[in-house]
Amino acid sequence: MSVIRKIVTTLEETLIEGDVVLPHPFRKVSAVAVVSNAGSGRYVEDLSELMDLGEQLGDILPRRAVALLGIPGDQVESFGKAVIVGAEGEFEHAAAIMHPKLGAPFRAVLGKGDALIPSAKKRANIGAIIDVPLGHKDHARVRSHFDAMEIRIPDAPKKHEMVVAIAVTDSGRPLARVGGMRKEDIGQ
């Protein structure tokens, strides 16, 4: 049985980008759970327990992130997810957490989310870093929202654990100016 060992939330506010004082803070929030991996260390055909855990985390983590961001869920602009599997786990364990069931409750917390949720996974030892890829929640081609948020939990994942992270933002990148689709162009 999988157990949540800890949950860590982080708020990042960018106030100055380069040498430009921004008109408002550009905010990113991560919510990260360190969980035991029920399939670790042995081959398990049925990964439904991890899929069910993904569904639970798809509700718990976005609720915490949106609360820390301090805006209603429907005002979140971009999102992403990532999993680090401990040394005794498989990439398929990360896939079981992230893909079949995590997305629907995540989108429900946000009130929408038409785009695929960008994702990353890796196998690593304690203290590993992963970048949670970010993209606009309603259209994957909004270039100003291509970004990432770095995640690191100093004491995780242990070899039979996983670090499960989601990230949300209230905006795109500060001073985005490389062209492409804008959030104002969605639906046109």
N, C-alpha and C positions, 0 to 999 in steps of 0.2 A: 504494500500500500504506500502511495506517495504522501509525503507530509511536507507542509510549508515550514521551513526553519526560520526564515526571516523575510521581511519586506522592507525595501529601501526606496525612498522617493528622493528625487533631486530636482531642484528648480535652478535653471541657468537663465540669467538675464543679461543680455548684451546691451550696454548703454552707449558705448563708443565703438565704432567700427573703423579701423584705420585711424585717421585723425578727425573723423566726423562725429560730432555729438548727435546722437539719433533723436528724432522727435518724440519717441516713446521707447520703452524697453521692448526688445524682441525676446520673447520667452519660449523656452523649451522645458518640458518636464519629462522625467522618466519615472516609471514605477517598475521595480524589479523584485521578483520573488526568487528565493533560493529554495529549491524543492528537492526532496529525495527522488531518485530515479528507480521506480519499481522494476524496470527492465534491465538495470545495470548489471554487468558482469556475466550475463548469460543470454542466449538467444531466446526470445519470447515471440511467438507467432502473433498472438492477440495483443495489440497495443491499445485496446479500448480504454484501459485505465488511464493511460497517458492522454488519450484524446479527451476523456471526461475532465481530467485535470486542466487541460487547455481551455475547455469551456468555462470552468470555474474561474481561472485566471483571466479569461477574456472579459469577465464582469468585474472582478475585484480590482485588477491593476488599472484599467482605464478610469474607474470611479475615483480611485486615489489620485491619479494623475490630473484629472479634470478639476478635482477639488483644490489641489495645490496650484494649478494654473489660475484658478479664481474666476473662470468664465463658464457660462453654460456650455454643455457638451456640444450643442449644435454650432457654437462659435469656434470650435477647434478647427484649424485650417489644415494641418498635416499630421500624419501618423506613420508609425513603423513598428516593427517587432524584431526580436532577435533572441536566440538561445545559444548558450554555451553548455555543451555536454561535458561532464567530467570524463576523466581518462578511461573509465570502465564502461562508458555508454556508447551508443551508436548514433550516427547522424539521423537514422530513422526515428529515434526517440525524440529528437528535436522536431522533426517533421510531424510526428504524432501530436506533440504539444501545440505546434503553431498552425497547422493547416486545416484539419477537418472541422474543428469546432470553435477555435478561439475567435475567429473573425466576426461571427454573427453577434455575440454579446458585446464585443468591442464597438461595432457599428451602432448597436442599440444605445449604448451609453452616449455616443456622439450624435444620435438622432439621424445619422446618414453615414455615408461613406461608400460612394459608388465605385471608387477606384480599388484595385488590388492593394492590399497592405504590403508595402515593401518589407522584405525580410532578409535575415542573414543567420547563418548558423556555423558553429565551429566546435571542434573538440579541443579542450585545453585543460590546463592545471589551475590550481588555486591562484587567484589574482590576475587572471587573464583579462585582457581588454577586448571589447567588441564594439564596433560602431553600429548603432541601430540606424539603418537607412530610413530616410524620411521622404515622403512625397505627399502632394496635395490629396486630401481624403476623397475628393469628388471627381478628380480628373488627373490621370497619371502624367499628362503632358504639360502640366503647369511648371515651367522651367524654374521660376523663382522659388519654388518650394523643394527643389532637389537639394537635399542636405543630409546631415547625419548627426547623431548625438553619441558621444563616447560613454561607455558604461564599463565600470570596474567595481567589483565587490572584493575587497582585500582578502577575505577568508573563504572565497568560493570560486568555482565549484570544487568541492571535495570529489574524489574519484567516483563516488556513487551518487552525485548530485547533478542538478542542472541549474543554471542561472537563466531565468525567463524574464525578458525585458520588453516593455512597450515604451514608446515615446510619443508625445503629442506637442504641438506648438500652437501659438496664437497668431502666427504670421509666417511669411517666408523668410528668406535670408535677408539680413540687413543690407540695404543699398543694392539690391539685385538690379542688374542692368545689362544682362547679356542677351536680351531679346527673348523671342519665343512666345508661347502662349502665356497669357496672364490670367489670374483668377477671375477677373472681370469678363473674360471671354468664354467662360464655362456656360454651356447652354445656348450659345449663339451659332 
